[in-house]
Amino acid sequence: MSEPFRIGIVCLGNICRSPMAHVVLQDRIDRAGLTDQVVVSSSGTGGWHRGEPMDRRAATTLTDAGYDATRHVARTFSPDWYAENDLLLAMDQSNYADMIEQAPTVEAQQQVRMFRSFDPEAPSPDAEVPDPWYGGPEGFAEVLEMVERTADEIIERLPEFAPGVRW
């Protein structure tokens, strides 16, 4: 068996948006029977939450929707993520810029895309996932909706960018 296709999802602190996307995308991968072929991880460009669990509001939103949000531990993005992942998905333009800056080569920069570039309802390929940190529960619900439809589209489009994945 060949190496699995690896997707890294990156936000600022790795306690809200990217872990929500990680949990949902992993759920979609499991449902599609691709668990052995696609691996998902998440991290944040800032390291101040490293080792912490997911934000309780993000975890509650996921749990209320039927997902398991209990296993997340925040990690920090580093240049090593380029060697460890095939596709890197940024949640906003600031994360994208930080990731591009840390790329070890110009070629490695091609691994980075905006998460919502897969969202069929995004107004543009560079649309951001809004940070719900400073808002109320409605912001987390909005992020979950974006993440769910984007995760569905990522699964649908896997053959485009992960040709080794077999259904």
N, C-alpha and C positions, 0 to 999 in steps of 0.2 A: 504494500500500500504506500502511496506517495505521501509526502508531508501535507498536513491540512492547510487550507487557506486561512490566513489569520487577519482579522479585522480589529483594529484598535480605535476606540471612540474617545475623543478628548474634549473636555470642557475646562473651566478654570480651576475649580477646587476638587473635582471628582467626588462630589457628594450629592449633586442634584441631577443635572441633565445627562451627563455621560453614564452614570450608573443606571438611570432609568432606561436609557437607550440600550445599554448592555443587557439588562434583565429581559427587556422585551425582544430584542434581536435574538438572544439565546433561546427564548421560548419559541420563536418562529423557526429557528434552526432545528431545534428538537422536534417540533411538530412536522417539519419537512423530512425528518429522518436523516439529517445531515450532520448529526452531532460529532461523528468521527472525522468529518471532512472539513468542517468550518469551526474555527475557534474565535471567540470574541473576548476582548479585554477592554478595560477602560482606565483612563488616568486623567489627571489635571495638570495644566501647565504651571500652576502654583502649588507649592509643597506644604502649605501650612495645615492642611487637613490629613496629611499622610497618616495612615494607620487607623483613621476614624471610620465609623460606620456611615452609611448613607444618612443624609438629612432626614429627620423623622417625618417631615411633611412629604418628602418624596417617597419614603418607604410606605407611609400610610396610603398615599395615592395608589401605589403599585399593589399593595396588599388588598385594598378595597376593590381593585379591578381583577383580583385573582392571581396575581404574580407573587413569587417568592422573593422578597427583598432582604432576606436575613443574612446572606452570605457576603455581602459587599464589604470590602476594606479599601479605603482610598489609597491610590498610588499616584506617583508623580511621573509625568512624561519626561523622557530624556532622549538624547540622540540614539540610544540603544533600541528604541522602539522602531526605528527604521529597519534594522536587521531582524527584529522579532515579528514584524507584521508585513503583510502584503498591501493592505489598504488602511489608510489612516483618515478618520473622519472627524473634522472639526465642527464644534457646535456653533461657533461665532467667528467673526472676522479677526478679533483679537487673538483667539486661540490659533486660528489659521496662520496669522502672521508669526506668532511665537513658534509654531511648529516648523514653518518654512525657514525661519532664522536658525533653528537647531539642526536642520538637515545636513548630513555629513557631505553630501554632494548635490549638484544641481539635478542629477538624475533621480536622486532619492526624493526630491521635492515633488516629483510626479506621483508619488504614493498618496499625497495629501489631497483630499477633496472636502468640500463642505458636506455635512451630514444631509442637509435638506436638498442637496443637488439630486437626491433620489426621491424627494417628496413630490408626488404628482400634483399637489395643491400649492406648492411654493410659487411665489410670484416671480422668482428668478433663481438660477442655479446657485447664486451666492447668498441666498436668504439664510437668516440666522434662526437658531432655536433660542427664543428669549429666555433669559435667566430668571427663574421664578423666585430666587432667594429673597428678594425684598418685598414680595407681594404675599397675597393670601392663597388659600387652597385653589382658587380658580386658575391661578398661574400654573400650578402643578398639573391640574387637569388638562389645561391647554397643551402643555408640553407632552403629556401622555398621549393625547390625540395625534399630535405631530409625529411622535416617535412610533406609534403603532402603524400609521399608514406608511411612514417612511421605511420601517422595518419590513412591512409586507412587500414593498416595491424592491427593496434590496434583495430579498429572497427571490422574487420574480426575475430580477435582472442578473442574478449570480452567474449564469452562463456567459454573459458579456465580459465580465472582468475576472472570473475565476474558472477558466476553461477546464481545470483538472477536477472540478467538483462533478460528481456523477449522481444523478437522481435515481 
